[in-house]
């Protein structure tokens, strides 16, 4: 006898992502969400909390990735949202372009507050497109601040066959070398992220 009942596979995700806003301090040519400073769509804190409440019904989810757009443009809502996630037993990671950097000490203060509220990792995006808007110095300031306060830090570098800024470029940077040398806990890592063409005037 043939069983026609559809088998539903077990699905136990360990993380969930919140696209907090389409507003971004950069306007990268091939942004997958077409984010820019002109975009204004942003989740309210109430909507963020509702999402966290919903995913909290799935016991397998342990962490939340906050992305955008540039999630730092949420201001206090980001910190409050991360704190709410922590109250629900979820740790947080943020994806950022580091445009908000104001120097090592202020960056440490900003990240320390987020860490206190439940942040465990920051993922900073950079590469040819991003660096048209955010210099590598800001990226490395944020990364150094994160590592110095015990946060995991990931630098995600755009990868195309035409890339001028690569992992090798970063590894040759004197500031990066110093940060890596002082990273005794192994908190810093690098990721090569494939950059995809979304517009007709570019081809990777």
GROMACS elastic network, one bead per residue, 0.5 to 0.9 nm:
[ bonds ]
;  ai    aj funct       b0    kb
    3     6     6  0.83829   500
    4     7     6  0.89528   500
    8    11     6  0.87739   500
   12    58     6  0.79150   500
   12    59     6  0.83485   500
   12    60     6  0.55429   500
   12    61     6  0.75421   500
   13    16     6  0.75260   500
   13    58     6  0.83063   500
   13    60     6  0.59605   500
   13    61     6  0.57773   500
   13    62     6  0.87029   500
   14    59     6  0.86896   500
   14    60     6  0.53247   500
   14    62     6  0.55531   500
   14    63     6  0.67220   500
   14    64     6  0.89225   500
   15    60     6  0.80237   500
   15    62     6  0.58631   500
   15    64     6  0.55497   500
   15    65     6  0.72221   500
   16    55     6  0.76647   500
   16    61     6  0.68767   500
   16    62     6  0.83825   500
   16    63     6  0.65674   500
   16    65     6  0.61549   500
   16    66     6  0.87900   500
   17    20     6  0.89577   500
   17    63     6  0.86406   500
   17    64     6  0.55733   500
   17    66     6  0.59650   500
   17    67     6  0.70990   500
   18    21     6  0.88031   500
   18    48     6  0.78677   500
   18    51     6  0.82486   500
   18    64     6  0.72057   500
   18    65     6  0.61830   500
   18    66     6  0.51166   500
   18    67     6  0.60546   500
   18    68     6  0.77502   500
   19    22     6  0.77061   500
   19    42     6  0.87029   500
   19    43     6  0.83039   500
   19    65     6  0.85511   500
   19    66     6  0.65067   500
   19    67     6  0.50428   500
   19    69     6  0.74327   500
   19    71     6  0.81312   500
   20    23     6  0.88836   500
   20    41     6  0.86113   500
   20    42     6  0.59212   500
   20    43     6  0.55200   500
   20    44     6  0.85669   500
   20    48     6  0.78841   500
   20    66     6  0.67080   500
   20    67     6  0.60051   500
   20    68     6  0.53163   500
   20    69     6  0.72802   500
   20    70     6  0.81239   500
   20    71     6  0.60957   500
   20    74     6  0.78611   500
   20    78     6  0.87607   500
   21    24     6  0.78343   500
   21    35     6  0.84351   500
   21    39     6  0.84037   500
   21    40     6  0.73968   500
   21    41     6  0.56276   500
   21    43     6  0.62263   500
   21    67     6  0.77086   500
   21    69     6  0.53117   500
   21    70     6  0.69982   500
   21    71     6  0.66570   500
   21    73     6  0.82712   500
   21    74     6  0.79532   500
   22    33     6  0.71491   500
   22    34     6  0.76216   500
   22    36     6  0.69402   500
   22    37     6  0.85207   500
   22    38     6  0.89902   500
   22    39     6  0.57570   500
   22    40     6  0.65025   500
   22    41     6  0.56037   500
   22    42     6  0.65635   500
   22    68     6  0.56511   500
   22    70     6  0.74833   500
   22    71     6  0.88987   500
   23    26     6  0.87307   500
   23    35     6  0.57592   500
   23    36     6  0.54606   500
   23    37     6  0.54223   500
   23    38     6  0.67685   500
   23    40     6  0.53351   500
   23    41     6  0.66160   500
   23    42     6  0.72001   500
   23    68     6  0.72958   500
   23    69     6  0.50456   500
   23    70     6  0.63540   500
   23    71     6  0.83392   500
   23    73     6  0.74808   500
   24    27     6  0.68946   500
   24    35     6  0.57072   500
   24    38     6  0.80211   500
   24    39     6  0.74150   500
   24    40     6  0.89139   500
   24    68     6  0.73878   500
   24    71     6  0.79736   500
   24    72     6  0.89781   500
   24    73     6  0.74345   500
   24    97     6  0.89857   500
   25    35     6  0.87288   500
   25    36     6  0.64718   500
   25    37     6  0.52693   500
   25    69     6  0.79308   500
   25    70     6  0.65937   500
   25    73     6  0.81065   500
   25    97     6  0.83091   500
   25    99     6  0.68521   500
   25   100     6  0.88286   500
   25   133     6  0.77597   500
   25   134     6  0.87237   500
   26    35     6  0.77368   500
   26    36     6  0.57939   500
   26    37     6  0.65231   500
   26    69     6  0.84706   500
   26    70     6  0.82302   500
   26    97     6  0.80869   500
   26    99     6  0.82041   500
   26   130     6  0.70341   500
   26   132     6  0.82019   500
   26   133     6  0.55515   500
   26   134     6  0.75388   500
   27    30     6  0.85576   500
   27    31     6  0.74266   500
   27    34     6  0.76859   500
   27    35     6  0.62488   500
   27    37     6  0.68784   500
   27   129     6  0.85193   500
   27   130     6  0.81004   500
   27   132     6  0.88587   500
   27   133     6  0.76325   500
   28    31     6  0.53671   500
   28    34     6  0.79015   500
   28    35     6  0.77831   500
   28    36     6  0.77042   500
   28   129     6  0.54164   500
   28   130     6  0.61080   500
   28   132     6  0.79973   500
   28   133     6  0.81311   500
   29    34     6  0.81444   500
   29   129     6  0.66792   500
   29   130     6  0.89937   500
   29   197     6  0.88154   500
   29   198     6  0.84445   500
   29   199     6  0.79506   500
   29   202     6  0.86231   500
   30    33     6  0.85080   500
   30    34     6  0.71092   500
   30   129     6  0.81394   500
   30   195     6  0.77217   500
   30   196     6  0.69072   500
   30   197     6  0.59545   500
   30   198     6  0.55305   500
   30   199     6  0.67117   500
   30   202     6  0.83087   500
   31    35     6  0.64406   500
   31    36     6  0.88487   500
   31   195     6  0.87300   500
   31   196     6  0.85193   500
   31   197     6  0.88357   500
   31   198     6  0.77645   500
   32    35     6  0.79330   500
   32   195     6  0.89967   500
   32   196     6  0.78899   500
   32   197     6  0.88262   500
   32   198     6  0.72715   500
   33    68     6  0.80455   500
   33    69     6  0.76241   500
   34    39     6  0.89501   500
   34    69     6  0.85195   500
   35    38     6  0.81082   500
   35    39     6  0.64750   500
   35    68     6  0.77668   500
   35    69     6  0.54812   500
   35    70     6  0.85379   500
   36    39     6  0.55209   500
   36    40     6  0.87547   500
   36    69     6  0.73261   500
   37    40     6  0.78028   500
   37    69     6  0.89681   500
   39    42     6  0.88029   500
   39    69     6  0.89278   500
   42    74     6  0.78742   500
   43    46     6  0.80307   500
   43    47     6  0.59924   500
   43    48     6  0.64836   500
   43    74     6  0.86730   500
   44    47     6  0.51640   500
   44    48     6  0.63150   500
   44    49     6  0.86899   500
   44    77     6  0.79263   500
   45    49     6  0.61243   500
   45    50     6  0.85388   500
   45    77     6  0.60019   500
   45    78     6  0.83800   500
   45    80     6  0.79690   500
   45    81     6  0.67832   500
   46    49     6  0.51376   500
   46    50     6  0.61468   500
   46    51     6  0.86904   500
   47    50     6  0.50216   500
   47    51     6  0.62595   500
   47    52     6  0.86853   500
   48    51     6  0.51937   500
   48    52     6  0.63157   500
   48    53     6  0.86533   500
   48    77     6  0.89973   500
   48    81     6  0.67536   500
   49    52     6  0.50281   500
   49    53     6  0.60755   500
   49    54     6  0.85938   500
   49    81     6  0.68986   500
   49    84     6  0.70958   500
   49    85     6  0.79165   500
   50    53     6  0.50123   500
   50    54     6  0.62231   500
   50    55     6  0.87888   500
   51    54     6  0.50770   500
   51    55     6  0.62839   500
   51    56     6  0.84732   500
   52    55     6  0.52679   500
   52    56     6  0.59501   500
   52    57     6  0.89090   500
   52    64     6  0.86243   500
   52    81     6  0.88119   500
   52    84     6  0.81010   500
   52    85     6  0.64698   500
   52    88     6  0.78885   500
   52    90     6  0.88801   500
   53    56     6  0.51416   500
   53    57     6  0.70178   500
   53    85     6  0.86748   500
   53    88     6  0.79084   500
   54    57     6  0.57056   500
   54    58     6  0.79066   500
   55    58     6  0.54910   500
   55    59     6  0.82190   500
   55    61     6  0.71778   500
   56    59     6  0.64274   500
   56    60     6  0.87457   500
   56    61     6  0.71672   500
   56    62     6  0.87895   500
   56    85     6  0.89321   500
   56    88     6  0.69052   500
   56    89     6  0.83758   500
   56    90     6  0.83034   500
   57    60     6  0.89304   500
   57    61     6  0.87718   500
   58    61     6  0.59535   500
   59    62     6  0.75658   500
   61    64     6  0.79963   500
   61    90     6  0.75963   500
   62    89     6  0.72025   500
   62    90     6  0.50839   500
   62    91     6  0.65162   500
   62    92     6  0.87616   500
   63    85     6  0.85302   500
   63    89     6  0.85388   500
   63    92     6  0.54394   500
   63    93     6  0.74051   500
   64    82     6  0.85574   500
   64    85     6  0.77564   500
   64    90     6  0.66770   500
   64    91     6  0.63535   500
   64    93     6  0.62217   500
   64    94     6  0.83756   500
   65    91     6  0.88694   500
   65    92     6  0.58896   500
   65    94     6  0.56105   500
   65    95     6  0.72407   500
   66    71     6  0.65482   500
   66    78     6  0.83937   500
   66    82     6  0.86956   500
   66    92     6  0.72541   500
   66    93     6  0.61451   500
   66    95     6  0.61460   500
   66    96     6  0.87994   500
   67    70     6  0.65659   500
   67    71     6  0.54462   500
   67    72     6  0.89444   500
   67    93     6  0.87390   500
   67    94     6  0.61094   500
   67    95     6  0.50331   500
   67    96     6  0.70850   500
   68    71     6  0.54747   500
   68    95     6  0.76582   500
   68    96     6  0.81752   500
   69    72     6  0.89125   500
   69    73     6  0.85022   500
   69    96     6  0.82741   500
   70    73     6  0.58898   500
   70    74     6  0.81520   500
   70    95     6  0.76407   500
   70    96     6  0.58077   500
   70    97     6  0.69467   500
   70    98     6  0.88401   500
   70    99     6  0.87220   500
   71    74     6  0.57869   500
   71    75     6  0.82350   500
   71    78     6  0.70405   500
   71    94     6  0.74631   500
   71    95     6  0.72555   500
   71    96     6  0.66586   500
   72    75     6  0.58288   500
   72    76     6  0.87561   500
   72    77     6  0.89775   500
   72    78     6  0.67711   500
   72    94     6  0.88060   500
   72    96     6  0.72643   500
   72    98     6  0.87515   500
   72    99     6  0.88889   500
   72   100     6  0.73809   500
   73    76     6  0.89489   500
   73    77     6  0.89802   500
   73    78     6  0.82936   500
   73   100     6  0.86808   500
   74    77     6  0.53439   500
   74    78     6  0.54867   500
   74    79     6  0.86231   500
   75    78     6  0.58755   500
   75    79     6  0.73784   500
   76    79     6  0.52622   500
   76    80     6  0.60969   500
   76    81     6  0.83973   500
   77    80     6  0.50223   500
   77    81     6  0.57724   500
   77    82     6  0.84301   500
   78    81     6  0.50581   500
   78    82     6  0.61377   500
   78    83     6  0.85473   500
   78   114     6  0.83926   500
   79    82     6  0.52092   500
   79    83     6  0.61987   500
   79    84     6  0.86473   500
   79   113     6  0.75560   500
   79   114     6  0.57869   500
   79   117     6  0.68336   500
   79   118     6  0.89385   500
   80    83     6  0.50248   500
   80    84     6  0.61388   500
   80    85     6  0.86331   500
   80   114     6  0.89329   500
   80   117     6  0.78347   500
   81    84     6  0.50056   500
   81    85     6  0.61928   500
   81    86     6  0.86172   500
   81   117     6  0.88485   500
   82    85     6  0.50447   500
   82    86     6  0.62595   500
   82    87     6  0.87308   500
   82    90     6  0.85062   500
   82    91     6  0.77186   500
   82    92     6  0.63677   500
   82    93     6  0.89468   500
   82   114     6  0.72260   500
   82   115     6  0.89809   500
   82   117     6  0.59576   500
   82   118     6  0.59842   500
   82   119     6  0.69214   500
   83    86     6  0.50153   500
   83    87     6  0.63246   500
   83    88     6  0.88188   500
   83    91     6  0.89889   500
   83   114     6  0.80537   500
   83   116     6  0.82720   500
   83   118     6  0.60524   500
   83   119     6  0.86293   500
   84    87     6  0.50061   500
   84    88     6  0.65418   500
   84    89     6  0.88823   500
   84    90     6  0.86186   500
   84   117     6  0.82247   500
   84   118     6  0.88600   500
   85    88     6  0.50995   500
   85    89     6  0.64741   500
   85    90     6  0.51029   500
   85    91     6  0.67668   500
   85    92     6  0.74840   500
   85   117     6  0.86716   500
   85   118     6  0.75957   500
   86    91     6  0.57639   500
   86    92     6  0.78311   500
   86   117     6  0.67392   500
   86   118     6  0.54374   500
   86   119     6  0.86503   500
   87    90     6  0.73208   500
   87   118     6  0.88726   500
   88    91     6  0.89690   500
   90   118     6  0.77000   500
   91   117     6  0.88243   500
   91   118     6  0.52503   500
   91   119     6  0.60554   500
   91   120     6  0.65528   500
   92   115     6  0.87627   500
   92   117     6  0.88976   500
   92   118     6  0.58844   500
   92   120     6  0.58838   500
   92   121     6  0.70540   500
   92   122     6  0.89195   500
   93   118     6  0.86794   500
   93   119     6  0.57401   500
   93   120     6  0.58881   500
   93   122     6  0.56516   500
   93   123     6  0.73611   500
   94   119     6  0.76672   500
   94   120     6  0.87027   500
   94   121     6  0.66170   500
   94   122     6  0.50102   500
   94   123     6  0.60376   500
   94   124     6  0.83243   500
   95   121     6  0.88596   500
   95   122     6  0.61264   500
   95   124     6  0.58802   500
   95   125     6  0.73282   500
   96    99     6  0.79248   500
   96   122     6  0.73917   500
   96   123     6  0.62386   500
   96   125     6  0.62683   500
   97   100     6  0.81408   500
   97   123     6  0.83769   500
   97   124     6  0.53115   500
   97   125     6  0.51187   500
   97   126     6  0.67139   500
   97   130     6  0.73449   500
   97   134     6  0.70905   500
   97   138     6  0.88166   500
   97   139     6  0.71540   500
   98   101     6  0.56727   500
   98   124     6  0.64408   500
   98   125     6  0.78930   500
   98   126     6  0.88881   500
   98   134     6  0.71673   500
   98   135     6  0.89499   500
   98   138     6  0.60326   500
   98   139     6  0.53083   500
   98   140     6  0.86523   500
   98   141     6  0.84807   500
   98   142     6  0.64220   500
   98   143     6  0.88202   500
   99   102     6  0.86418   500
   99   133     6  0.79740   500
   99   134     6  0.56609   500
   99   135     6  0.82837   500
   99   138     6  0.67129   500
   99   139     6  0.77620   500
  100   107     6  0.82903   500
  100   138     6  0.80896   500
  100   142     6  0.88634   500
  101   104     6  0.77947   500
  101   106     6  0.76040   500
  101   107     6  0.58660   500
  101   138     6  0.55965   500
  101   139     6  0.76870   500
  101   141     6  0.69627   500
  101   142     6  0.62975   500
  102   105     6  0.80140   500
  102   106     6  0.58596   500
  102   107     6  0.62372   500
  102   138     6  0.77987   500
  102   141     6  0.83645   500
  102   142     6  0.88355   500
  103   106     6  0.56646   500
  103   107     6  0.59274   500
  103   108     6  0.85595   500
  103   138     6  0.76343   500
  103   141     6  0.62522   500
  103   142     6  0.79216   500
  103   145     6  0.88036   500
  104   107     6  0.50545   500
  104   108     6  0.60617   500
  104   109     6  0.86717   500
  104   141     6  0.54259   500
  104   142     6  0.68328   500
  104   144     6  0.72444   500
  104   145     6  0.56483   500
  105   108     6  0.51171   500
  105   109     6  0.63354   500
  105   110     6  0.87730   500
  105   145     6  0.73717   500
  106   109     6  0.50151   500
  106   110     6  0.62116   500
  106   111     6  0.86193   500
  106   145     6  0.86993   500
  107   110     6  0.51454   500
  107   111     6  0.61271   500
  107   112     6  0.83702   500
  107   141     6  0.73492   500
  107   142     6  0.59342   500
  107   144     6  0.89487   500
  107   145     6  0.59193   500
  107   146     6  0.80351   500
  108   111     6  0.52134   500
  108   112     6  0.57938   500
  108   113     6  0.86080   500
  108   142     6  0.77037   500
  108   144     6  0.85892   500
  108   146     6  0.66533   500
  108   148     6  0.78425   500
  108   149     6  0.70297   500
  109   112     6  0.51272   500
  109   113     6  0.64709   500
  109   114     6  0.89352   500
  109   145     6  0.86135   500
  110   113     6  0.55387   500
  110   114     6  0.67204   500
  110   115     6  0.88638   500
  111   114     6  0.50433   500
  111   115     6  0.60011   500
  111   116     6  0.85018   500
  111   119     6  0.82251   500
  111   122     6  0.89392   500
  111   142     6  0.85355   500
  111   145     6  0.76180   500
  111   146     6  0.67105   500
  111   149     6  0.81989   500
  111   151     6  0.85312   500
  112   116     6  0.60657   500
  112   117     6  0.86011   500
  112   119     6  0.87597   500
  112   146     6  0.82492   500
  112   149     6  0.69645   500
  112   151     6  0.88919   500
  113   116     6  0.51012   500
  113   117     6  0.63883   500
  113   118     6  0.89067   500
  113   119     6  0.87183   500
  114   117     6  0.50340   500
  114   118     6  0.63744   500
  114   119     6  0.54114   500
  114   120     6  0.86702   500
  115   118     6  0.51316   500
  115   120     6  0.62719   500
  115   121     6  0.84676   500
  115   149     6  0.87493   500
  115   151     6  0.75181   500
  116   119     6  0.70360   500
  119   122     6  0.79001   500
  119   151     6  0.79230   500
  120   150     6  0.85879   500
  120   151     6  0.56794   500
  120   152     6  0.63009   500
  120   153     6  0.88689   500
  121   146     6  0.81969   500
  121   151     6  0.55238   500
  121   153     6  0.56950   500
  121   154     6  0.76467   500
  122   142     6  0.89237   500
  122   143     6  0.80647   500
  122   146     6  0.74590   500
  122   151     6  0.73029   500
  122   152     6  0.64536   500
  122   153     6  0.50897   500
  122   154     6  0.63043   500
  122   155     6  0.85613   500
  123   143     6  0.88315   500
  123   152     6  0.84908   500
  123   153     6  0.59714   500
  123   155     6  0.58853   500
  123   156     6  0.67631   500
  124   139     6  0.68208   500
  124   142     6  0.83162   500
  124   143     6  0.77779   500
  124   153     6  0.77125   500
  124   154     6  0.61795   500
  124   156     6  0.59343   500
  124   157     6  0.85457   500
  125   130     6  0.72041   500
  125   139     6  0.81128   500
  125   154     6  0.84935   500
  125   155     6  0.60129   500
  125   157     6  0.60421   500
  125   158     6  0.75957   500
  126   129     6  0.74483   500
  126   130     6  0.50896   500
  126   131     6  0.62925   500
  126   134     6  0.79945   500
  126   135     6  0.86361   500
  126   136     6  0.73820   500
  126   139     6  0.75067   500
  126   155     6  0.72057   500
  126   156     6  0.61963   500
  126   157     6  0.51078   500
  126   158     6  0.64324   500
  126   165     6  0.87327   500
  127   130     6  0.53630   500
  127   131     6  0.58252   500
  127   132     6  0.87372   500
  127   136     6  0.85234   500
  127   156     6  0.81651   500
  127   157     6  0.51978   500
  127   159     6  0.77722   500
  127   163     6  0.78161   500
  127   164     6  0.81424   500
  127   165     6  0.56123   500
  127   166     6  0.72087   500
  128   131     6  0.54779   500
  128   132     6  0.68741   500
  128   157     6  0.86472   500
  128   158     6  0.70804   500
  128   159     6  0.89370   500
  128   163     6  0.66141   500
  128   164     6  0.66284   500
  128   165     6  0.58803   500
  128   166     6  0.87175   500
  129   132     6  0.56745   500
  129   133     6  0.77689   500
  129   158     6  0.78345   500
  130   133     6  0.56830   500
  130   134     6  0.59800   500
  130   135     6  0.80208   500
  130   158     6  0.84553   500
  131   135     6  0.51011   500
  131   136     6  0.65871   500
  132   135     6  0.72902   500
  134   137     6  0.82691   500
  134   138     6  0.68141   500
  134   139     6  0.76208   500
  135   138     6  0.57254   500
  135   139     6  0.69561   500
  136   140     6  0.62025   500
  136   141     6  0.85509   500
  137   140     6  0.52312   500
  137   141     6  0.61192   500
  137   142     6  0.87438   500
  137   175     6  0.84543   500
  138   141     6  0.50387   500
  138   142     6  0.63240   500
  138   143     6  0.86047   500
  139   142     6  0.53715   500
  139   143     6  0.62242   500
  139   144     6  0.86510   500
  139   155     6  0.83065   500
  140   144     6  0.58977   500
  140   145     6  0.83549   500
  140   155     6  0.89796   500
  140   175     6  0.72152   500
  140   176     6  0.68051   500
  140   179     6  0.83722   500
  141   144     6  0.51957   500
  141   145     6  0.61147   500
  141   146     6  0.86103   500
  141   175     6  0.89804   500
  142   145     6  0.50481   500
  142   146     6  0.61218   500
  142   147     6  0.86963   500
  142   153     6  0.89520   500
  143   146     6  0.50948   500
  143   147     6  0.62358   500
  143   148     6  0.85466   500
  143   152     6  0.89529   500
  143   153     6  0.60652   500
  143   154     6  0.78441   500
  143   155     6  0.78980   500
  143   176     6  0.89991   500
  143   179     6  0.82178   500
  143   188     6  0.79136   500
  144   147     6  0.52685   500
  144   148     6  0.60570   500
  144   149     6  0.87847   500
  144   153     6  0.85940   500
  144   176     6  0.85115   500
  144   179     6  0.60647   500
  144   180     6  0.89385   500
  145   148     6  0.51917   500
  145   149     6  0.65125   500
  145   150     6  0.88581   500
  145   151     6  0.85722   500
  146   149     6  0.54979   500
  146   150     6  0.63851   500
  146   152     6  0.69243   500
  146   153     6  0.63296   500
  146   187     6  0.88159   500
  147   150     6  0.51099   500
  147   151     6  0.53107   500
  147   152     6  0.64597   500
  147   153     6  0.64921   500
  147   179     6  0.80894   500
  147   182     6  0.89121   500
  147   183     6  0.68301   500
  147   185     6  0.86572   500
  147   186     6  0.88730   500
  147   187     6  0.62165   500
  147   188     6  0.69142   500
  148   151     6  0.75161   500
  148   182     6  0.88135   500
  148   183     6  0.80749   500
  150   185     6  0.82048   500
  150   187     6  0.73808   500
  151   187     6  0.67866   500
  151   188     6  0.87716   500
  152   186     6  0.82931   500
  152   188     6  0.61762   500
  152   189     6  0.82347   500
  153   187     6  0.59267   500
  153   189     6  0.64533   500
  153   190     6  0.85797   500
  154   187     6  0.81945   500
  154   188     6  0.58686   500
  154   190     6  0.55596   500
  154   191     6  0.70152   500
  155   188     6  0.78950   500
  155   189     6  0.64505   500
  155   191     6  0.61181   500
  155   192     6  0.85117   500
  156   189     6  0.87706   500
  156   190     6  0.60021   500
  156   192     6  0.58887   500
  156   193     6  0.61209   500
  157   165     6  0.79972   500
  157   166     6  0.68014   500
  157   167     6  0.69670   500
  157   190     6  0.75189   500
  157   191     6  0.61688   500
  157   192     6  0.50337   500
  157   193     6  0.56682   500
  157   194     6  0.83237   500
  158   163     6  0.75863   500
  158   165     6  0.81446   500
  158   166     6  0.76814   500
  158   191     6  0.87949   500
  158   192     6  0.62867   500
  158   193     6  0.50761   500
  158   194     6  0.59349   500
  158   195     6  0.55392   500
  159   162     6  0.81145   500
  159   163     6  0.61480   500
  159   165     6  0.85607   500
  159   166     6  0.71686   500
  159   167     6  0.89594   500
  159   192     6  0.59204   500
  159   193     6  0.54296   500
  159   195     6  0.54679   500
  159   196     6  0.88729   500
  160   163     6  0.51786   500
  160   164     6  0.89503   500
  160   193     6  0.86854   500
  160   194     6  0.63491   500
  160   195     6  0.59015   500
  160   196     6  0.80292   500
  160   204     6  0.56530   500
  161   164     6  0.89533   500
  161   204     6  0.65107   500
  162   204     6  0.71005   500
  163   166     6  0.64180   500
  164   169     6  0.81640   500
  165   168     6  0.79266   500
  165   169     6  0.56879   500
  165   170     6  0.73874   500
  166   169     6  0.50208   500
  166   170     6  0.64293   500
  166   171     6  0.86999   500
  166   192     6  0.81698   500
  167   170     6  0.51235   500
  167   171     6  0.61699   500
  167   172     6  0.86792   500
  167   190     6  0.75119   500
  167   191     6  0.81711   500
  167   192     6  0.71624   500
  168   171     6  0.50591   500
  168   172     6  0.62508   500
  168   173     6  0.88497   500
  169   172     6  0.52788   500
  169   173     6  0.66118   500
  170   173     6  0.52171   500
  170   174     6  0.87356   500
  170   176     6  0.67746   500
  170   177     6  0.86269   500
  171   174     6  0.80297   500
  171   176     6  0.64449   500
  171   177     6  0.65221   500
  172   175     6  0.88577   500
  172   176     6  0.75718   500
  172   177     6  0.70984   500
  173   176     6  0.52889   500
  173   177     6  0.62299   500
  173   178     6  0.88147   500
  174   177     6  0.50137   500
  174   178     6  0.62963   500
  174   179     6  0.87427   500
  175   178     6  0.51555   500
  175   179     6  0.62885   500
  175   180     6  0.86086   500
  176   179     6  0.51038   500
  176   180     6  0.60335   500
  176   181     6  0.84559   500
  177   180     6  0.51453   500
  177   181     6  0.60417   500
  177   182     6  0.86614   500
  178   181     6  0.50817   500
  178   182     6  0.62666   500
  178   183     6  0.86172   500
  179   182     6  0.52347   500
  179   183     6  0.61302   500
  179   188     6  0.84989   500
  180   183     6  0.50340   500
  180   184     6  0.81854   500
  180   186     6  0.82856   500
  180   187     6  0.89847   500
  180   188     6  0.69798   500
  180   189     6  0.89921   500
  181   184     6  0.73579   500
  182   185     6  0.87498   500
  183   186     6  0.55915   500
  183   187     6  0.64987   500
  183   188     6  0.69356   500
  184   187     6  0.79001   500
  185   188     6  0.84768   500
  186   189     6  0.77924   500
  195   204     6  0.74090   500
  196   203     6  0.81185   500
  196   204     6  0.66113   500
  197   200     6  0.78105   500
  197   201     6  0.87066   500
  197   202     6  0.60201   500
  197   203     6  0.55634   500
  197   204     6  0.60306   500
  198   201     6  0.88202   500
  198   202     6  0.76415   500
  198   203     6  0.84612   500
  199   202     6  0.58136   500
  199   203     6  0.79981   500
  200   203     6  0.75020   500
